[in-house]
Structures are given as C-alpha cells and as structure tokens.
Amino acid sequence: MNYPYRISENHILKQLRENCPAEYRINLRFGDCRIEVAVSEKAIDQGLKAYFKPFADVPGKADIRISVHETSPEQLKFFDELDFQIKEPDPGKSKIKEEYADVEQYRIVRKRLTGMVFVFGRDIHVVAGPCLCNLNQVVNFINNRYIEWKLCRGCLLGHAAGVMFKGKGLALAGFSGAGKSTLALHLMNRGAVFVSNDRLMIEKNGKGLLMHGVAKLPRINPGTALNNPNLTDIVPTEDKARFSGLSGEELWQLEHKYDVPVDECFGAERFVLSAQMQGLVILNWQRGEGEILVREVDPSERQDLLPAFMKSVGLFFSPDEKCAMPEPTIKNYADYLSLCSVMEITGMTDFEAAADACVSFLGK
C-alpha cells in the first residue's frame, strides 16, 4: 500500500530527533550482545539504569541501537494514516491491546491503551510516546530486541524460567499457572543463580545446549512473596495487612504482582543471562492431588509435554531474510531437548519437594 510519506529511517528519526532529541546514553551487555539505548529524558535514563543495573556496560560498538523518545500520543498522530491491523487477544483473553502495521521493511506496533508506538526493522529500533509512565513497556521492548537478535542466530524460544546451580543450568516450564517463577525463587533460597523469569532461548552447543535468559526481573504474586523469607520485604506493609486474612488458595489466585529486585533480595551477582543447560523440568502437577512424583521422560516420546515449553515469537518479532531461527515445530523442539535431561513433575503442588528434586538432579 502507498502512503503519503515513507516510513523510512530518515522520516522516523527526523521527526523524533527534532521534537524530542535522545541525548542520554545507556550501555548494556546481555551475554554476547551489546546494546546502546539513547533516551530523551533524564528520568527515563535513571529508571532504565536502575532496572538494568546488573547488566551495565562501558560505551563501545553496539550490536543493537535503540532510541526512546518521550512525547504525547497527540504528537504521533501521523501514524494514524497507516492501515493498522488488530492483534487478536491471546486465548482466554478478550481485550484488544495492540495493533500493528507492516510498511516497507518495518513493523509499527501501537498500544491502544497507552498510545505507545514501537518501530523496528533492519537497524531501526524506536520507542515513542509517554515512556516515563510506561517504563515497563520500554523494558519489554529492549528485551524483545535482544530476543529477536538471539533467535536469528539459531536459537529456539522457550516459555520457561531458568536458574544455574553450581555452574549447571536448569530450565523450569509448566502449563498455565504452574508456578515456574515460584520454583525458581525457592531454588534461589538454596543458592541458585537466577537466569530468566519467563523466556529462555536455547542454543545447540556441540553435544549439549546453552540457555540464554532475559534481563527481566521476576514478577510474583503475594502468595509467593509472603511464603518466601527472602521476599517478604518487597510486599508493602499495607498490602501485608490487606492480605493477612486470605487463605493460601486465595493468595495464589490474586492477580496483584510485584517485581523482585534479585540483587537486593538475594545478594550481588545472583543474576546471569547464560548457562550450560543440563535439564528441563516440566511442572505438570495439580494443587492438592497426591504425592509429588518426579520422572525422567524422553521428549520425542512425550511430545504432549512440549507445548508447556514451546513459545510463540509474538508481535515484536519481525526478522529479515537472514534470520537463522529453526522452524518452531514439535520435531525441532524435541530434537533440541534431546540434548539435555527432561523431567516431568506430577502429583500435588509442593515447591520445597520440587526444589529438593532439582538440587538432587543437578548434584548428580
């Protein structure tokens, strides 16, 4: 489709540089990827530096350059002329949150509720809108650019948390609401190092696997926080009083979430982004159903379990023709996971028993 102007590098950057120049610089290193973020407001600069503190880097040649421009949705009205398509809600959800348009070699995503706009493609990675009020969306965009970068270098995307214990990496997956992040934090109590909260990129490394995490703080519900002695302080006093009369089941079902500052809760250098992947644990348990049972499974024979780990690349993945990501099929996931041990945990939900099993496995 032809538009009255071109969505090109010069057009996008000229408009934003003139209206809200990005003068502050943040340098990050996510594993083998160096990222430079240019931002237009000091408060955004400070917020992102605080969030990504464990991954701060010195200035240098960047693999990915991102610019973040604080502006109002009204100043982005020129995007209204695009033929936006609705992003259908995820299964079980009804609210339409995002719309997108693919123009030339770029994708433009707009958040309907906040008016935030994201432009990416080729070497362009731009965020514009009320960024300071939606800093979490800026964080997610930065992480999504890294995810695409890794996938296009031969990784598959997994829906899993990850930890490293005594130098050995373990991925933790499960069907919806299984508690993979909660189990990861129970393992942190045992001395594990955090690798990722909800996304892992897995990469073949000779006869084994590497797993790469995302620089996103764990997000947990009040039940997880109040039942872990290292996490109780992240719950405000007024929330503790409000939740004190709730049952364990009611706490579990709450939609309220807290970010976990890993270094503050568990100590310095407890968050890394890569580890040799020794195994995958799939939580296939139910609350209140019998004793916990742990057994090793063959991923090629138990393909029914693999959807718990498989993850769609989503709206913020728009690679060029050089992208080397394998086709995300059951067969390819089974092939990758055959290079590590896969364990299924069934029975009742018991995080301490599951943590014992994970420590035992990694100690062998």
Buried (B, 14 or more C-beta within 10 A) or exposed (E): EEEEEEBBBEEBBEBBBEBBEBEBEBBBBBBEBBBBBBBBBEEBBEBBBEBBEBBEBEEEEBBBBBBBBBBEBEBBEBBEEBEBEEBEEEEEEEEEBBBBBBBEBBBBBBBBEBBBBBBBBEEBBBBBBBBBEBBBBBBBBBBBBBBBBBBBBBBBBBBBBBBBBEEBBBBBBBBEEBBBBBBBBBBBBBEBBBBBBBBBBBBBEEEEBBBBBBBBBBBBBBBBBBBBEBBEEBBEEEBEEEBEEBEEEEBBEEEBEBBBBBBEBBEEEBBBBBBBBBBBBBBBBEEEEEEBBBEEBEBBEBEEBBEBBBBEBBBBBBBEEEBEBBEBEBEBBBBBBEBBBBBBBBBBBBBEBBBBBBBEBBEE
